[in-house]
Amino acid sequence: MNLSKIFSKKKNFKKELARDIISLGSVVFFVLVGVRIWLLDNPVYLSQILASGIVFLILFYSFRISLYSGLALIVLVFTGMYYSDPRYWIFGGIVYAALLYSLVYLGKDSRNVLMGILLGTLSIWVGKMFSITAFG
């Protein structure tokens, strides 16, 4: 048995797992969550996440920040508000922390990750304000 093959497989496993985790901040996952929210037939909730996502994507293309850290934060906040259960917030927080760790582990610039978090937070605020203005 070749030990170098075993250790290289373990290293590949870590990278694969990290890539899987960061996919929770992808545009495809965001659209999947958006469609799920659309099926709830709640225009206020849908407008919040869509406005936040659109604002974040504009900021992403303007500043070239981390897409994954921002979109995942938006998904976490709005799904957490929907479920309104501390167990979900704990689970989501752990998964989000794993996503942030995975981004850094895969060599993403930590400043871009932090800017993604900050601009994701700004986008969440804009989305909330938009829905308050649009729906009272």
Phi, psi and omega in degrees: 000133183265114183294327181296326177293321179297312182291326178291325176294321178296318179296317177297323178298317179298317179293319178297316179296318178298318178294322178297318182294316182290343177296343177290351176250017182276164177296321180299315179294321178299317179295320178301315178294320178300317178295320178298319179292321177302321180293342177288345181058047178235095186297329179295310181297318179296317181296326180297309184287324179292316178298317179298316180296317179295314178300316181296318180296323175297316178295322179300312180289333179283321188248354181054056179262181179287116178296315188294317182292328180281310181295322179295323178295318178299313179299315181300312184296313185285325175289325177296320177294324180293310183286329176048048181229126181303329179295322178293317179299320179295310179300311180298321178296320178294316179296320179295319176298321177295323177296314179297316177299318181296321178300314180291320179301323181277005173093015177287146180296123184296332176293321177293323177296314179297319177296325175298319178296312182296315180285334171295319177296316177300317180296322177298315180298315179298318179298319177295315180296321178299314182291327176294317180292317184285325187243359177073000000 
